[in-house]
Amino acid sequence: MIDNRFEEWKERQRLVGVEQGVAQGMEQGLEQGVARGRLEGERALVARQIQRRFGELPAHLNLRLQSASEEELATWADRILDAKSLDDLFV
């Protein structure tokens, strides 16, 4: 009887651990998805601003934009207000 209860308890503890692991994984996945979505949104906004100000972006600069970090995008978003050319923007 004690052995059975111990085994039941052990199984419940294992299931709780699995549930906690799944919940933690889902939370991490959601956070990563939100961060990725925010980055893509910033990238799209900067691309739209550049296109409106300077016209179509050359392929090599578009590749640079598509691989830009959040910090680079923020810098370019600020610079676009004063930049006279794409060279000024992507210094």
N, C-alpha and C positions, 0 to 999 in steps of 0.2 A: 504494500500500500504506500509506504513512504517512498519507495523507488519509483512508483508510478507518478506520484505527485511531483517528485523531484524532476523526472523526465518532462512532465507537462510544464513545469515552471521553466525549465531550461529551453524548451521549444518556444514558449511565449517570449522569453527574453531574446531568443534568436530572431523571432519575427519582429519584435520591436526594433531591434538593431537594423534589420533589413528595411523596415519602414522608414526609420530615421535616415538611413543612407539614401534611399530613393528620394525622400523629401529634400535632403540637402543637395542631391544631384539636380533635381528639378529647379531648385532655387538658383543654383549656380548657372544652369543653362539659361534660365530666364534673365538673369543679370547680364550674361554674355550677349544674349540676343538683343537686349535693350541697348547695351553699349554699342554693339555693331550697327543697330538701326540708327542710333544717334549720329555715329560717325558717317554713315552713308547719307543721312540727311544733310549734315554739314557739307559733305563733299558735293552733293547735288546743288546746294545753295551757292557755294563758291563757284562752281562751274557755271551756273546760270548768271551770276554776277559778272564773271569774266567774259562770257559770251556777249552779254549785253553791252559791256564797256568796250571790248576790243574785237569782237567778232569771233569767228570759229577758232577754237584752240588747236594749234598744231599737234600732230600725233605724239611727238616726243614729250610735249608738256602735258598732254592729256594723260599719258602713262604716269608721269610724275604725280599728277593730281590724284589719279586712281590709287596710288600707293602711299599717299601722304598720311602722316600722323595727325592726330587731333591738334597738336601744337602747331604744325605747319599750316594746317587749314585755318586756324585762328589768326596766325600771322598774315596769311594772304588775304583773309577777309578784312583785316585792318588796313593793309597796304593798298587794297584796291581803291580806297577812297582818294588816295594821293598819287597813285602810280600814273605815269604818263605813257607807259608802254608795258608790254609783257615782260621785257627785260627788267624794268623797275620792280615789277611785281614778284618775279621769281629769282631775285638776287640771292 
